[in-house]
Amino acid sequence: MNERIIWFTPKWEGVNDISAKDDGWAEKKRMAADRLLFDVGLEMAISTDLKDLRLQLSRDESVLLVAEIRNAGEWTGWEEIYALREKGRQLPVMVISEGGGPEVAVAVFEAGGNEYMDKPLHPEEFRCRIRNLLSLTGRRRLGNHVLKIDGLVLEPTRRHVSRDGQEMKLTPKEFDLLHYLVSNAGEICLREEILSRVWGYQFHADTNVVDVYIRHLRTKLDKGYRNKLIHTVRGAGYVLRAP
């Protein structure tokens, strides 16, 4: 199961509020970030107010806090972070703001933040900063997140796939789909969940895009192998498992 981060995005951030009515722009932005985090083995939990943030932090499950905030140096949420650190829990914090520049970055670091980025985020830079932050704080060893099952080896950081030592050439979307199946190996992955997590937005219920890509993966991963890894669960979806 993937590790969890908390993404704090307060409601007063306007278009950054995922519940705001903005023609889906904020939701697409959140899903894009969600896919990037999923690539490095992380799952996102959204928090939109300090009360909810306090509750989520109390569960002691998250490995990172990403906070989209204004006036970073004066953010009252730092009090929650200080309280955690006084108890010996060193939760790393990344702050994201807009048009802040060096002055805001300094305020973030002086307040106790560990990383800072200006918006709009560059996807690959964001991914690398997250991985480096977790590595430096001891939450994750860089390059150590390798998934293996019955000769299949998937390396998310390199987006590299092989089976029994034979490299598999996958398209970006085929890789994303395989990553999702492998990360949930042994569990039934419903078509609707696959669409949401891999494609990042809702298709019509009768779309066959998942089935098409599953056929592509089977051709590349299972064809010629006695042990098949991708299995159909009739009327539900698919499951990846070793025999």
N, C-alpha and C positions, 0 to 999 in steps of 0.2 A: 504493500500500500504506500502511496506517495506521501511525503511529508507535507505539512500544511504551513502556509503563511497567512497572515492577516493583512488584507488591503483596506486601509482606512481612507474613506472618501466621504467627507461630511456633506450633508444635504445642501448646505448653503453654497456649495461650489458651483451651483448652476448646472451648466452642461456636463460637468464632471460627475454629477449625481446620477448614478445608474438608474434611478427611479424617475428621473426627469423626463418629461414628454418632449423629446428632441429628435423625433423621427428615427429613433434607433441608433443615432450616432454614438452616444455614450455606451450603449450596450455592445455595439460592435467593437469599440475601443477596449472595453473590459474583456471581451472574448479573445481579442488579439493578444492581450497581455496574459490571459489565462493559458492560451496555447503555448506561448513562450515559456511560461513557468512549468507547464506540463512536460515540455521537452527536457527540462533539467530535473524532473522527478518531484515537482512541487504542485500542490493543489491550493487554490485560492479560496479564502473565506472572506466575504465582504462585511465590513462594519461601517455604519453611517453615522453613529453618534458615540459619545464617550461612555455612556452607560453600557451599551452593547460591547464596546471595545474592552471595558473593564471585565465584563463577563467572559469574553473570549480569552483574554489574557489569563484569567484565573484558572482556565482548564489545563494550562501547562502542556499544551500539545503543539503549539506553533514554534517554528524555527526562525521566523523572521517577521518583522513588521514593516510594511511599506505604507507610508502616510502621505497622502495628497493634501497638503495644507498651505494656508496663507500665513503670513507673519510667523514663520517657523520658530523664531526665538521666543515668542510669547505664547506658543501653543500650550494650553492647559493639560494636554495629554502627556506631556513630559512627566507630570507628577506620578502618573501610573507607571511609567518606565522606571523612574527613580525608586518607587516602592518595590518593584520587582527586583531591581539590582541590589537593594538593601537586603533582600532575602536570599541573595546569592545566585539569582537567575539572570544570566547575561544574554538577554534577547537583543540581537542586532537590529538596528533601525535604519531604514533608508527613507529619506524625505524626497518627495517630488513636488516641484513648484513651477510656476510659469514666469519667465522673464525676470528671475531674481538676480542672477549674476553672482559674482564673487561675494558680495556683502551678505546675501542670503545664505550662501554656502558656509561662510564663517559663522553666522548665527546658528546654523544647524549643528555644526561641529562643537561649538561652545556650549550648546544646550544639551549635548549628549548623543547626537546622531552619529552614525558610523559611515554613512554614504549619502551623497546628494546628487540629484540629476534635474536639469531644466527640462521643461516641456517645450515642444513635442519630443517624446522619447524616440531615440533611434533603437529599433528592435534588437539588433545584434549587440550593440553597446549595453543595452539594458540586461540582456541575457548574461553577458560576460561579467558585468558588475555584480549581478546577483550571485553567480557562481564563485567569484573571487571573494565576495563578502562572507559567504558561508564557509569558504575554505579558511580564510584568515581568522575567523572567529571559532574555528574548530567544529562547526556544525556539519561540514561535508568535506571530504577529501577530493580535491580536484582530479577529474579524470577517472574516478573510481566507481562511477555510476554505470555499470555495465550489466545488462540483462541477458541471462542465459536460460535456455530451455531445450533439452534434447538435441544438442549440436547447433542450435540457432543462437547466434551471438549478436546482440544489438547494442551499439555504442551511441547513445544520444548526442553526446558532445561532439562527436565526429560525424554523426549521421551515417554511420557505417553498419552494414549488415552482412553477415556471413552464415553459412550453414556447413558444418563439417569442414571448415576451413576454406570453403568456396565463397568468394565474394558475390553478393547479390546486388545488382544494379536496380535501384528503385527510384521512382519519381518522388518529389517532395511529399505529395499527398499520400502515395503508397507508404512511404516511411512513417508519416504521421498516423495512418491507420494501423500499421503493424505495431508501432510503439504503444498505441492505446490497447491493442489486443494483448500484447506481451505484458504490459504493466498490470493487466487484469487477468493474467493467465489463470485458467481454471474456473473463472467466473463467466456467466452468461452476459454478453454485451448486447443489449437491446439495440435495434436499428435506430430508434429515436435518440438514444444516448450517444451512439456513435456519430450521428449527424450533428448533434449539439457540440460534442467535444472535439471532433476532428475537423468538421467543416466550419464550425463556429457560428452558424446561423441556421434558421429553420427552413427546410424544404417543405414542399407539399407532402402530405402523408403517403401518397402513392408513388413517390420517386423511387427509382431503382439504383441510384448512384452508389449506395453501399454495396449492393449485390454485384455491381459491375466491378468495383475496385477489389472486392473479395476474390472474384474470378481472376483478376490480374495477379493478386498476391499468391493464390494457389498455383497458378502457372509457374511463377518464379520460385516459390518456396517449397511446394510439395510435389511438383511433377518430377517423376523419376525416383522419388524416395518411398521406401516401403512404409515408413511411419509418417502418417499425415498429421499435421499440427493444427490446421484450421478445420473446425467442424461446424456444421449447421445445426441450429436448434430450431426445429420446425415451428413456424408461427411466432418466433420470438426474435432471433438474431443469430449470433455466432459466439463460439468459444474457442480459444486457443489453448490446447493442452497436449502434453506428451502422452503417448499410449500407456 
